[in-house]
Amino acid sequence: MNMRELIDIVVRAVVDHPEQVTVQEHTDEEGTLVIELRCAPDDAGRVIGRQGRTIKAMRTLLHAAGIRSDVGVRLDLIED
């Protein structure tokens, strides 16, 4: 399981509209893996969590996975 799939599974379990979740990844200029997460506008609060705890936990999980893979990882929540 790669990091994109990991975030996809976690976010779909948290939101009310899992069919609207999209997760894309690309590498930026510095070589950091950037994971872009999009969800329904009314689910953004669920993804962020109280005081940002949920998204912070996901970022911590990705950071730990990145250390194992020797890759820098960044998670961006894209709100449309």
LINMO-V914040 format. One record per pair of residues at least 24 apart in sequence whose C-alpha atoms are under 10 Angstrom apart, sorted by the first residue. I is the first residue (numbers start at 0). J is the second residue. D is the distance in whole Angstrom. If there is no record, write none. Layout:
i->I j->J d->D
i->I j->J d->D
//
This chain:
i->1 j->64 d->9
i->2 j->32 d->10
i->2 j->34 d->8
i->2 j->60 d->9
i->2 j->61 d->7
i->2 j->62 d->10
i->2 j->64 d->7
i->2 j->65 d->8
i->2 j->72 d->9
i->3 j->32 d->10
i->3 j->33 d->10
i->3 j->34 d->7
i->3 j->35 d->9
i->3 j->36 d->9
i->3 j->61 d->9
i->3 j->74 d->10
i->5 j->57 d->9
i->5 j->60 d->9
i->5 j->61 d->9
i->5 j->64 d->10
i->6 j->34 d->9
i->6 j->35 d->10
i->6 j->36 d->8
i->6 j->57 d->7
i->6 j->58 d->9
i->6 j->60 d->9
i->6 j->61 d->8
i->6 j->74 d->9
i->7 j->36 d->8
i->9 j->46 d->10
i->9 j->57 d->8
i->10 j->36 d->9
i->10 j->37 d->10
i->10 j->38 d->9
i->10 j->42 d->10
i->10 j->45 d->9
i->10 j->46 d->7
i->10 j->53 d->10
i->10 j->54 d->9
i->10 j->57 d->9
i->11 j->38 d->9
i->11 j->46 d->10
i->13 j->42 d->9
i->13 j->45 d->7
i->13 j->46 d->7
i->13 j->48 d->10
i->13 j->53 d->9
i->14 j->38 d->8
i->14 j->39 d->9
i->14 j->41 d->9
i->14 j->42 d->6
i->14 j->43 d->8
i->14 j->44 d->9
i->14 j->45 d->6
i->14 j->46 d->7
i->15 j->39 d->9
i->15 j->41 d->9
i->15 j->42 d->7
i->15 j->45 d->9
i->16 j->40 d->10
i->16 j->41 d->9
i->16 j->42 d->7
i->17 j->42 d->9
i->22 j->74 d->10
i->22 j->75 d->10
i->22 j->76 d->10
i->22 j->77 d->10
i->24 j->72 d->10
i->24 j->73 d->10
i->24 j->74 d->9
i->24 j->75 d->10
i->26 j->71 d->10
i->26 j->72 d->9
i->26 j->73 d->10
i->27 j->73 d->10
i->29 j->71 d->9
i->30 j->70 d->8
i->30 j->71 d->7
i->30 j->72 d->9
i->31 j->65 d->10
i->31 j->70 d->7
i->31 j->71 d->5
i->31 j->72 d->6
i->31 j->73 d->7
i->32 j->65 d->9
i->32 j->70 d->7
i->32 j->71 d->6
i->32 j->72 d->5
i->32 j->73 d->6
i->32 j->74 d->9
i->33 j->71 d->9
i->33 j->72 d->6
i->33 j->73 d->5
i->33 j->74 d->6
i->33 j->75 d->7
i->34 j->61 d->10
i->34 j->72 d->7
i->34 j->73 d->6
i->34 j->74 d->5
i->34 j->75 d->6
i->34 j->76 d->9
i->35 j->73 d->8
i->35 j->74 d->6
i->35 j->75 d->5
i->35 j->76 d->6
i->35 j->77 d->7
i->36 j->74 d->7
i->36 j->75 d->6
i->36 j->76 d->5
i->36 j->77 d->6
i->36 j->78 d->9
i->37 j->75 d->9
i->37 j->76 d->6
i->37 j->77 d->5
i->37 j->78 d->7
i->37 j->79 d->8
i->38 j->76 d->8
i->38 j->77 d->8
i->38 j->78 d->8
i->38 j->79 d->9
i->39 j->78 d->8
i->39 j->79 d->9
i->40 j->77 d->10
i->40 j->78 d->7
i->40 j->79 d->7
i->43 j->76 d->8
i->43 j->77 d->9
i->43 j->78 d->8
i->46 j->76 d->9
i->47 j->76 d->9
//
